[in-house]
Amino acid sequence: MAKEIERKFLVRDLGAIEGRLGARIVQGYVAAEPMTVRVRIKEAEAFLTLKSKGGIERDEYEFPIDLRVARELIERHCGGRVVQKTRYRIPNGIHTIEVDVFEGHLAGLVLAEIELDHAEQAFERPDWLGEEVSHDPRYANSALAVAATPPFPAYLPPAAAC
């Protein structure tokens, strides 16, 4: 069984992504129950992902799919449950922190995620990471896809930094 162990944080300073190239991601949600079924287009690649519910540790199954099929699924079966963002990968010790800068109805929201080998694994925590939101269901991408605005209260970096 594939496991994803991930912690999620608000970002308090966008300086960490300055000068870095990001990858554009569009992801739509076909279903949220009993598992999240997500279609993701990242640049010129596409994936179908199934994720169990939970906090930091979840079952995750990911399958590459044809880009045309992914676009069709998002257009025909996601019903507006779509998240658009640019992802930046920041090396951090033995890990990589992925910083997502959201667009559209979530503009201004910036989240960071770090994947770990186990739920209690220690990692270097840079100063630019803000409040941890791993256990707050409002910050799940599937919840963000249907939210009218970013969750509040939330720290959003100054608009000038975006």
C-alpha positions in Angstrom: 0.0 0.0 0.0 1.3 3.4 -0.9 1.5 6.0 1.9 1.8 9.7 1.8 3.1 11.3 5.0 2.9 15.1 4.7 2.9 18.1 6.9 1.4 21.4 5.7 2.2 25.0 6.8 1.2 28.5 5.9 4.0 30.6 4.5 4.9 33.8 6.2 7.6 35.1 3.8 7.8 34.6 0.0 11.6 35.3 0.0 12.2 31.6 -0.2 10.8 31.4 -3.8 12.4 34.6 -5.1 14.3 33.8 -8.3 13.1 30.2 -8.5 11.2 28.6 -11.4 7.9 27.1 -10.5 5.7 24.5 -12.2 2.1 25.4 -13.1 -0.4 22.9 -11.7 -4.1 22.6 -12.4 -6.0 20.0 -10.4 -9.6 19.0 -10.4 -11.6 16.9 -8.0 -13.9 14.2 -9.4 -15.0 13.0 -6.0 -14.3 13.6 -2.3 -15.9 10.5 -0.8 -15.0 7.9 0.3 -11.6 8.8 -1.2 -10.5 11.9 -2.9 -10.2 11.4 -6.6 -8.0 14.0 -8.2 -6.9 14.8 -11.7 -3.6 16.8 -11.9 -2.0 18.4 -14.8 1.6 19.5 -14.0 3.2 21.2 -17.0 2.9 18.6 -19.8 2.2 15.6 -17.5 -1.0 14.3 -16.1 -2.0 12.0 -13.2 -5.0 10.4 -11.6 -4.6 10.2 -7.8 -6.7 8.5 -5.2 -6.2 9.6 -1.5 -7.7 8.3 1.7 -9.1 10.7 4.3 -6.9 11.6 7.3 -4.4 14.0 8.7 -0.7 13.7 8.2 -0.6 10.0 7.0 -2.9 8.8 4.2 -3.1 6.1 1.6 -2.2 7.4 -1.8 -2.3 5.8 -5.3 -1.1 7.8 -8.3 -1.3 6.8 -12.0 0.0 8.6 -15.0 -2.7 9.4 -17.6 -2.9 10.9 -21.0 -2.9 14.7 -21.0 -5.9 14.8 -23.3 -7.9 12.5 -20.9 -6.9 14.7 -17.9 -8.1 17.9 -19.6 -11.4 16.1 -20.5 -11.9 14.8 -17.0 -11.3 18.3 -15.5 -13.6 19.9 -18.0 -16.5 17.4 -17.9 -16.4 15.9 -14.4 -14.9 18.3 -11.9 -17.8 20.8 -11.9 -15.6 23.8 -11.0 -13.9 21.9 -8.2 -10.5 23.1 -9.5 -7.3 24.5 -7.9 -4.7 26.4 -9.9 -1.3 27.1 -8.4 2.4 27.4 -9.1 4.6 25.0 -7.2 8.2 25.8 -6.1 10.5 23.2 -4.8 12.9 24.3 -2.1 15.8 22.0 -0.9 15.7 21.8 2.9 18.3 19.5 4.4 17.5 15.9 3.3 14.0 17.0 2.4 12.3 19.2 -0.2 9.6 21.7 0.8 7.1 22.4 -1.9 5.6 25.9 -1.8 2.2 26.4 -3.6 1.2 29.9 -4.6 -2.5 29.7 -5.4 -4.3 31.6 -8.1 -7.9 32.4 -9.0 -10.4 32.3 -6.1 -7.6 31.4 -3.8 -5.2 34.2 -4.8 -3.0 35.3 -1.9 -2.9 31.9 -0.2 0.6 30.3 0.0 1.1 26.9 1.5 4.1 24.7 2.0 4.2 20.9 2.2 6.9 18.6 3.3 6.8 14.8 2.7 8.3 12.7 5.4 9.3 9.0 5.9 7.2 8.8 9.1 4.8 11.1 11.0 7.2 11.9 13.8 10.3 12.5 11.6 12.2 15.6 12.5 13.1 18.1 9.8 14.8 21.5 9.6 12.1 24.2 9.9 13.0 27.4 8.1 12.0 30.7 9.5 9.7 31.4 6.6 7.3 28.6 7.5 4.3 29.9 9.5 1.5 28.1 11.4 1.1 24.4 10.8 -2.2 23.5 9.2 -1.7 19.8 8.7 -4.8 18.9 10.8 -7.0 21.7 9.6 -9.4 20.2 6.9 -9.9 23.7 5.4 -6.4 23.5 3.9 -6.9 20.2 2.1 -6.7 20.9 -1.6 -10.0 19.2 -2.1 -11.6 21.6 0.4 -9.8 24.6 -1.2 -11.2 23.6 -4.6 -14.8 24.3 -3.3 -14.0 27.2 -1.0 -15.2 30.6 -2.1 -12.2 32.3 -0.6 -9.0 31.2 1.2 -9.7 29.9 4.8 -9.7 32.5 7.6 -8.1 33.2 9.9 -5.0 32.7 7.8 -1.8 34.5 7.3 -1.5 35.7 3.8 1.7 37.3 2.7 1.4 40.9 1.7 -0.1 41.4 -1.7 3.0 43.3 -2.9 5.0 40.1 -2.3 2.8 38.0 -4.6 
